[in-house]
Each structure stands twice: as structure tokens, then as C-alpha cells.
Amino acid sequence: MAAVSEVRWVSFVCVAAWMKIGTPPPAAAGDLVFVTLDTRTPHTIPFEGADGGKLVTYWLRWVSTRGETGPWSAAVGATVPG
């Protein structure tokens, strides 16, 4: 067990979201576009009419008050309504 002096507390206060519209799904973070930093749910993302019926894939991660990030979430996909 770590000594008390070695324990580091990190406060994660918001979720950062990135997305990619279309196929193929993103293979790496560089394929994504930043969407938002959010502290509350739900978060609504507007889409252009031309994106209706396309796949949208989201990746999320926690962000601390110091800008430190947690690991990427599993990818979540959905079809843009329209």
C-alpha cells in the first residue's frame, strides 16, 4: 500500500466529448472533432440536415480541474436522425 505522501487525488469535474460523422468509424483520436466540455447531462448536439442517416461515433474522457485527462471511453455510435 502506498504511503499517504504518495497518494495523489485528482478531481474530475467534466466530460470532454469528441465525434466523427460518417464511415468508417474513427481508428484514432486524430480522426475525431472536438465537441464539448460538459459538466451536466444531457448535452444536445445539433446536426446539419445533410448528416441525417449517417453514423456518428463519440469518444469521451474525463478532464480534471488541472487539465489532466482520463482514459478514452469505449466508442459509442448512433445514426443521426433525419
SULTABEL-V559436 format. One record per residue. N is the residue number from 0. SS is DSSP state (@ for helix, = for strand, . for the rest). BURIAL is I if it has 24 or more other C-alpha atoms within 12 Angstrom, else O. Layout:
# SULTABEL-V559436
n->N ss->SS burial->BURIAL
n->N ss->SS burial->BURIAL
This chain:
# SULTABEL-V559436
n->0 ss->. burial->O
n->1 ss->. burial->O
n->2 ss->. burial->O
n->3 ss->@ burial->O
n->4 ss->@ burial->O
n->5 ss->@ burial->O
n->6 ss->. burial->O
n->7 ss->. burial->O
n->8 ss->. burial->O
n->9 ss->. burial->O
n->10 ss->. burial->O
n->11 ss->= burial->O
n->12 ss->= burial->O
n->13 ss->= burial->O
n->14 ss->= burial->I
n->15 ss->= burial->I
n->16 ss->= burial->I
n->17 ss->= burial->I
n->18 ss->= burial->I
n->19 ss->= burial->I
n->20 ss->= burial->I
n->21 ss->. burial->O
n->22 ss->. burial->O
n->23 ss->. burial->O
n->24 ss->. burial->O
n->25 ss->. burial->I
n->26 ss->. burial->O
n->27 ss->. burial->O
n->28 ss->@ burial->O
n->29 ss->@ burial->O
n->30 ss->@ burial->O
n->31 ss->. burial->I
n->32 ss->= burial->O
n->33 ss->= burial->O
n->34 ss->= burial->O
n->35 ss->= burial->O
n->36 ss->= burial->O
n->37 ss->= burial->O
n->38 ss->. burial->O
n->39 ss->. burial->O
n->40 ss->. burial->O
n->41 ss->. burial->O
n->42 ss->. burial->O
n->43 ss->. burial->O
n->44 ss->. burial->O
n->45 ss->. burial->O
n->46 ss->. burial->O
n->47 ss->. burial->O
n->48 ss->@ burial->O
n->49 ss->@ burial->O
n->50 ss->@ burial->O
n->51 ss->. burial->O
n->52 ss->. burial->O
n->53 ss->. burial->O
n->54 ss->= burial->O
n->55 ss->= burial->I
n->56 ss->= burial->I
n->57 ss->= burial->I
n->58 ss->= burial->I
n->59 ss->= burial->I
n->60 ss->= burial->I
n->61 ss->= burial->I
n->62 ss->= burial->I
n->63 ss->= burial->O
n->64 ss->. burial->O
n->65 ss->. burial->O
n->66 ss->. burial->O
n->67 ss->. burial->O
n->68 ss->= burial->O
n->69 ss->. burial->O
n->70 ss->. burial->O
n->71 ss->. burial->O
n->72 ss->. burial->O
n->73 ss->. burial->O
n->74 ss->. burial->O
n->75 ss->= burial->O
n->76 ss->= burial->O
n->77 ss->= burial->O
n->78 ss->= burial->O
n->79 ss->. burial->O
n->80 ss->. burial->O
n->81 ss->. burial->O
